[in-house]
Amino acid sequence: MASRRTWKDAVEEGLIVAGILDHTHSDPDKAVKDLLNWSEAVVLDPAVSARAQKLVEQGEAKQRPYIAALEALHEAVRGYFREEANPERQASRIAAMRHAMHTVTDMQQTGEDDG
């Protein structure tokens, strides 16, 4: 008859497979916590987990409108200072700055960043 594995054996094996077993794992609470933390880190790693990669992509997609608006604002500000001698072009740059700032403000107020 095959002998049954104990919980301790299973946890120790998990720590060995994870490559994190050390002398501090004689404390059963620490051993279980470390194994769970390691498992959680693996699950959340986009290089390993398709679900984690999807979360990263969703987060990036939510940020794209903000990034675009801030890039437009940045370019408008830079253009404003390049056009110091041309008041008509400066007015155009100011309008672009206002538009970009309103876009970000509107996104914040409508909660687009809350997902």
C-alpha positions as CSV (number, residue, x, y, z in Angstrom):
1,M,0.0,0.0,0.0
2,A,1.4,3.4,-1.0
3,S,1.9,5.9,1.8
4,R,-0.1,9.0,1.9
5,R,1.5,12.4,1.5
6,T,1.1,14.9,4.2
7,W,0.2,18.5,3.8
8,K,3.7,19.3,4.8
9,D,5.1,17.2,2.1
10,A,2.9,18.8,-0.5
11,V,3.9,22.3,0.6
12,E,7.6,21.4,0.8
13,E,7.4,20.0,-2.7
14,G,5.7,23.2,-4.0
15,L,8.5,25.3,-2.4
16,I,11.1,23.0,-4.0
17,V,9.5,23.2,-7.4
18,A,9.3,27.0,-7.1
19,G,12.9,27.1,-6.1
20,I,12.2,29.1,-2.9
21,L,12.6,26.5,-0.1
22,D,14.9,27.7,2.7
23,H,15.5,27.2,6.4
24,T,12.7,29.7,7.3
25,H,10.1,27.3,6.0
26,S,10.3,25.2,9.1
27,D,7.5,27.7,10.2
28,P,4.4,26.2,8.5
29,D,2.6,29.6,8.3
30,K,5.6,31.2,6.5
31,A,5.9,28.2,4.2
32,V,2.3,28.3,3.1
33,K,2.3,32.1,2.8
34,D,5.5,32.1,0.7
35,L,4.2,29.4,-1.6
36,L,0.9,31.3,-2.1
37,N,2.8,34.5,-2.7
38,W,5.0,32.8,-5.3
39,S,2.0,31.3,-7.0
40,E,0.2,34.7,-7.1
41,A,3.3,36.3,-8.6
42,V,3.4,33.7,-11.4
43,V,-0.3,34.1,-12.1
44,L,0.0,37.9,-12.3
45,D,3.1,37.7,-14.6
46,P,2.0,38.7,-18.2
47,A,4.9,36.7,-19.6
48,V,3.4,33.6,-18.1
49,S,-0.4,34.2,-17.9
50,A,-2.6,35.1,-20.8
51,R,-5.1,36.6,-18.3
52,A,-2.5,38.8,-16.9
53,Q,-1.4,39.9,-20.4
54,K,-5.1,40.7,-21.2
55,L,-5.3,42.9,-18.1
56,V,-2.1,44.8,-19.1
57,E,-3.6,45.3,-22.6
58,Q,-6.9,46.5,-21.2
59,G,-5.1,49.0,-19.0
60,E,-3.0,50.3,-21.9
61,A,-6.1,50.7,-24.0
62,K,-7.8,52.8,-21.3
63,Q,-4.7,55.1,-21.1
64,R,-4.4,55.7,-24.9
65,P,-7.0,58.6,-25.0
66,Y,-5.2,60.3,-22.1
67,I,-1.8,59.8,-23.7
68,A,-3.1,61.2,-27.1
69,A,-4.7,64.2,-25.4
70,L,-1.5,64.9,-23.4
71,E,0.7,64.5,-26.4
72,A,-1.6,67.0,-28.3
73,L,-1.3,69.4,-25.3
74,H,2.5,69.0,-25.3
75,E,2.8,69.7,-29.0
76,A,0.5,72.7,-28.7
77,V,2.6,74.2,-25.9
78,R,5.8,73.6,-27.8
79,G,4.3,75.2,-31.0
80,Y,3.0,78.2,-29.0
81,F,6.6,79.0,-28.0
82,R,7.9,78.5,-31.5
83,E,5.3,80.9,-32.9
84,E,6.1,83.8,-30.6
85,A,6.3,86.3,-33.5
86,N,3.0,85.1,-35.1
87,P,0.0,86.0,-32.9
88,E,-2.5,84.3,-35.3
89,R,-0.6,80.9,-35.0
90,Q,-0.3,81.4,-31.3
91,A,-4.1,81.7,-31.1
92,S,-4.4,78.5,-32.9
93,R,-2.0,76.8,-30.5
94,I,-4.0,78.2,-27.5
95,A,-7.2,76.7,-29.0
96,A,-5.4,73.3,-29.3
97,M,-4.2,73.5,-25.7
98,R,-7.7,74.2,-24.5
99,H,-9.2,71.4,-26.5
100,A,-6.6,68.9,-25.2
101,M,-7.2,70.0,-21.6
102,H,-11.0,69.8,-22.0
103,T,-10.6,66.3,-23.5
104,V,-8.7,65.1,-20.4
105,T,-11.1,66.8,-18.0
106,D,-14.2,65.4,-19.8
107,M,-12.7,61.9,-19.6
108,Q,-12.1,62.3,-15.9
109,Q,-15.6,63.5,-15.2
110,T,-17.3,60.8,-17.2
111,G,-15.2,58.1,-15.4
112,E,-13.6,56.7,-18.6
113,D,-10.5,55.9,-16.5
114,D,-12.5,53.8,-14.0
115,G,-13.2,51.0,-16.5
